[in-house]
């Protein structure tokens, strides 16, 4: 196999590098999230709108709840949730412990000879969820014809609360971005307009050409493929604080900084 510079040996090497970098960054990111956990508690943002035996007010809690309520009322009656618009408060949150899982998506790889559906993993981009409410479990629940509306509502509320917490803690998201772990929001097929919260590395991964993906899956005997690291991102990593300070110093004189 040789497609756009990809050989079997190069792909194997890139895969090893990707997994080593992913393990390192995942451990570092978990440490950051653990440190910031008190600021990412639902009650820290929504205050007494979250059910708890302890009273805890939160600045901007009413505004954050109104945003959450508006989003819930827009999503709940639509597919795939099919719920009523009623939202009872305080909101019962079963878990506020954050978990993360690598982002996965389906890709149709095509060549002149073959078309193949492949499950792709992005190893440096993780979906965040509260413990016990993974996207995989949510997807299974939505596919169950005998599902209970209360179960669907519980999952939906947990994802909307997480979205509200992250959206209203700009200091936390700015800090994580400065540490090269930006937080973003996106949608996934099968979940309607549900906002899914992602945390990723500033180092990206990429899909090789479809020819490479198909041949790799045929060799492995699996319809799954993992993106590989974009090594150029490591050599071009930016330090926002360094750049801001450099521009500040240069404003006093273009020759003040040593080359």
C-alpha positions as CSV (number, residue, x, y, z in Angstrom):
1,X,0.0,0.0,0.0
2,X,1.4,3.4,-1.0
3,X,-1.1,6.3,-1.1
4,X,-0.1,9.9,-0.7
5,X,3.1,8.8,1.1
6,X,1.4,6.3,3.4
7,X,2.9,2.9,3.6
8,X,2.0,0.1,6.0
9,X,5.1,0.8,8.0
10,X,4.5,4.6,8.1
11,X,0.9,4.0,9.2
12,X,2.0,1.6,12.0
13,X,4.6,4.2,13.2
14,X,2.0,7.0,13.2
15,X,-0.4,4.8,15.0
16,X,2.1,4.1,17.8
17,X,3.0,7.8,18.0
18,X,-0.7,8.8,18.1
19,X,-1.4,6.4,21.0
20,X,1.6,7.5,23.0
21,X,0.7,11.2,22.6
22,X,-3.0,10.4,23.3
23,X,-2.1,8.6,26.5
24,X,0.1,11.5,27.7
25,X,-2.4,14.2,26.9
26,X,-5.4,12.3,28.3
27,X,-3.6,11.9,31.6
28,X,-2.7,15.6,31.7
29,X,-6.2,16.6,30.8
30,X,-7.8,14.4,33.4
31,X,-5.5,16.1,36.0
32,X,-6.6,19.5,34.8
33,X,-10.3,18.5,35.0
34,X,-9.9,17.1,38.4
35,X,-8.4,20.3,39.7
36,X,-11.1,22.4,38.1
37,X,-13.9,20.0,39.2
38,X,-15.3,22.3,41.9
39,X,-15.9,25.0,39.3
40,X,-17.6,22.6,37.0
41,X,-20.2,21.4,39.5
42,X,-23.8,22.0,38.4
43,X,-24.6,23.9,41.6
44,X,-21.7,26.2,41.1
45,X,-23.5,27.5,38.0
46,X,-27.2,26.7,38.6
47,X,-27.3,27.1,42.4
48,X,-30.6,26.1,43.9
49,X,-32.1,25.0,40.6
50,X,-30.1,21.8,41.2
51,X,-31.7,19.5,43.8
52,X,-29.6,19.2,46.9
53,X,-29.9,19.1,50.7
54,X,-27.5,22.1,50.8
55,X,-28.4,25.6,49.9
56,X,-26.0,27.2,47.5
57,X,-26.8,30.3,45.5
58,X,-24.9,31.0,42.3
59,X,-24.4,34.4,40.6
60,X,-26.2,34.3,37.3
61,X,-27.9,31.1,38.2
62,X,-31.4,32.3,37.1
63,X,-30.0,33.4,33.7
64,X,-28.2,30.1,33.2
65,X,-31.4,28.2,34.1
66,X,-33.5,30.2,31.7
67,X,-31.1,29.4,28.9
68,X,-31.2,25.7,29.9
69,X,-35.0,25.8,30.1
70,X,-35.3,27.4,26.7
71,X,-33.0,24.9,25.1
72,X,-34.9,22.0,26.8
73,X,-38.3,23.3,25.5
74,X,-36.9,23.4,22.0
75,X,-35.3,20.0,22.0
76,X,-37.7,17.9,24.2
77,X,-40.7,17.6,21.8
78,X,-38.5,17.1,18.7
79,X,-37.0,13.8,17.4
80,X,-35.3,11.7,18.7
81,X,-36.5,12.6,22.2
82,X,-40.3,13.1,21.8
83,X,-40.8,14.4,25.3
84,X,-43.2,16.9,26.8
85,X,-42.0,20.5,27.3
86,X,-42.5,20.3,31.1
87,X,-39.4,20.8,33.1
88,X,-39.6,20.4,36.9
89,X,-37.3,22.2,39.2
90,X,-35.1,21.7,41.1
91,X,-33.3,19.4,38.6
92,X,-32.3,16.1,39.9
93,X,-28.7,15.3,38.9
94,X,-27.6,11.7,39.6
95,X,-23.9,12.4,39.0
96,X,-21.7,15.4,38.6
97,X,-18.5,13.4,38.1
98,X,-17.1,14.1,34.6
99,X,-16.1,11.3,32.2
100,X,-14.8,11.4,28.7
101,X,-14.7,9.1,25.7
102,X,-12.9,9.5,22.3
103,X,-15.1,11.0,19.7
104,X,-16.4,8.4,17.2
105,X,-18.2,8.9,13.9
106,X,-19.2,7.0,10.8
107,X,-17.3,7.5,7.5
108,X,-18.0,6.0,4.1
109,X,-14.6,5.3,2.5
110,X,-14.7,5.2,-1.3
111,X,-12.3,4.1,-4.0
112,X,-12.9,3.3,-7.7
113,X,-13.4,-0.4,-6.7
114,X,-15.0,-0.3,-3.3
115,X,-17.2,1.5,-0.9
116,X,-17.0,0.7,2.8
117,X,-18.7,2.1,6.0
118,X,-16.0,2.5,8.7
119,X,-16.3,3.6,12.3
120,X,-13.7,6.3,12.8
121,X,-12.2,7.3,16.2
122,X,-10.6,10.7,16.9
123,X,-8.2,9.9,19.6
124,X,-7.4,13.5,20.6
125,X,-11.0,14.7,20.9
126,X,-13.2,13.5,23.7
127,X,-16.9,13.9,24.4
128,X,-17.6,14.9,28.0
129,X,-20.5,13.4,30.0
130,X,-21.5,13.0,33.6
131,X,-20.7,9.5,35.0
132,X,-23.4,7.0,34.0
133,X,-24.7,9.1,31.1
134,X,-22.4,8.2,28.2
135,X,-23.3,8.8,24.6
136,X,-23.2,5.1,23.9
137,X,-25.9,4.4,26.6
138,X,-27.9,7.4,25.4
139,X,-27.8,6.1,21.9
140,X,-29.0,2.6,23.0
141,X,-31.8,4.2,25.0
142,X,-33.1,6.2,22.1
143,X,-33.0,3.1,19.9
144,X,-35.1,1.1,22.4
145,X,-38.8,1.1,21.4
146,X,-39.8,0.2,25.0
147,X,-37.8,3.1,26.5
148,X,-39.3,5.1,29.3
149,X,-39.8,8.9,28.8
150,X,-38.4,9.6,32.3
151,X,-35.1,7.8,31.4
152,X,-34.8,9.8,28.2
153,X,-35.6,13.0,30.1
154,X,-32.9,12.2,32.7
155,X,-30.2,11.8,30.0
156,X,-31.3,14.9,28.2
157,X,-31.2,17.0,31.3
158,X,-27.7,15.8,32.3
159,X,-26.4,16.8,28.9
160,X,-28.1,20.2,29.0
161,X,-26.8,20.8,32.5
162,X,-23.3,20.0,31.4
163,X,-23.7,22.4,28.5
164,X,-25.0,25.1,30.8
165,X,-22.1,24.7,33.2
166,X,-19.4,24.9,30.5
167,X,-21.1,27.7,28.7
168,X,-21.3,29.8,31.9
169,X,-17.8,29.2,33.2
170,X,-15.8,31.2,30.6
171,X,-12.9,31.5,33.0
172,X,-12.5,27.7,33.1
173,X,-12.8,27.3,29.3
174,X,-10.3,30.1,28.7
175,X,-7.9,28.5,31.2
176,X,-8.2,25.1,29.5
177,X,-7.7,26.7,26.1
178,X,-4.5,28.3,27.3
179,X,-3.4,24.9,28.4
180,X,-4.0,23.6,24.9
181,X,-7.3,21.8,25.7
182,X,-10.0,23.9,24.1
183,X,-13.7,23.1,24.8
184,X,-16.2,23.1,22.0
185,X,-19.8,22.2,21.4
186,X,-21.2,20.1,18.5
187,X,-24.0,17.9,17.3
188,X,-23.9,14.2,16.5
189,X,-26.1,12.2,14.0
190,X,-28.9,10.5,15.9
191,X,-29.1,13.1,18.7
192,X,-30.9,15.9,16.9
193,X,-29.7,19.3,17.9
194,X,-28.5,18.1,21.3
195,X,-25.4,20.2,22.3
196,X,-22.6,17.7,23.0
197,X,-19.6,19.1,24.9
198,X,-16.1,18.2,23.6
199,X,-12.7,18.7,25.0
200,X,-9.8,18.3,22.6
201,X,-6.1,18.8,22.2
202,X,-4.7,21.7,20.2
203,X,-2.9,19.0,18.3
204,X,-5.2,17.6,15.7
205,X,-5.5,14.1,14.1
206,X,-6.5,13.3,10.5
207,X,-7.8,10.6,8.3
208,X,-5.5,9.2,5.7
209,X,-6.9,8.7,2.1
210,X,-9.8,6.3,1.8
211,X,-7.7,3.8,-0.1
212,X,-5.4,3.6,3.0
213,X,-8.3,3.3,5.4
214,X,-10.0,0.4,3.4
215,X,-6.8,-1.5,3.0
216,X,-5.9,-1.1,6.7
217,X,-9.3,-2.4,7.8
218,X,-9.0,-5.4,5.5
219,X,-5.6,-6.2,7.0
220,X,-7.0,-5.8,10.6
221,X,-10.2,-7.6,9.8
222,X,-12.1,-4.8,11.6
223,X,-14.4,-2.0,10.2
224,X,-12.9,0.4,12.7
225,X,-10.1,2.9,12.1
226,X,-8.3,5.4,14.3
227,X,-7.2,8.8,13.0
228,X,-3.5,9.5,13.2
229,X,-1.7,12.5,14.6
230,X,-0.9,15.6,12.5
231,X,2.8,15.9,13.5
232,X,3.0,19.4,12.0
233,X,0.8,20.7,14.8
234,X,3.5,19.8,17.3
235,X,6.2,21.9,15.6
236,X,3.8,24.8,15.1
237,X,2.2,24.9,18.6
238,X,1.4,28.4,19.7
239,X,1.7,30.0,23.1
240,X,-1.0,32.7,23.3
241,X,0.5,34.4,26.4
242,X,3.9,34.5,24.8
243,X,2.4,36.0,21.6
244,X,0.4,38.6,23.5
245,X,3.4,39.7,25.6
246,X,5.6,39.8,22.5
247,X,3.2,42.1,20.7
248,X,2.9,44.3,23.9
249,X,6.7,44.7,24.1
250,X,7.0,45.4,20.4
251,X,4.5,48.2,20.7
252,X,7.2,50.0,22.7
253,X,9.9,49.3,20.2
254,X,10.2,46.7,17.4
255,X,13.8,46.0,18.4
256,X,13.4,45.5,22.1
257,X,13.0,41.7,22.0
258,X,16.2,39.7,21.3
259,X,16.0,37.6,18.1
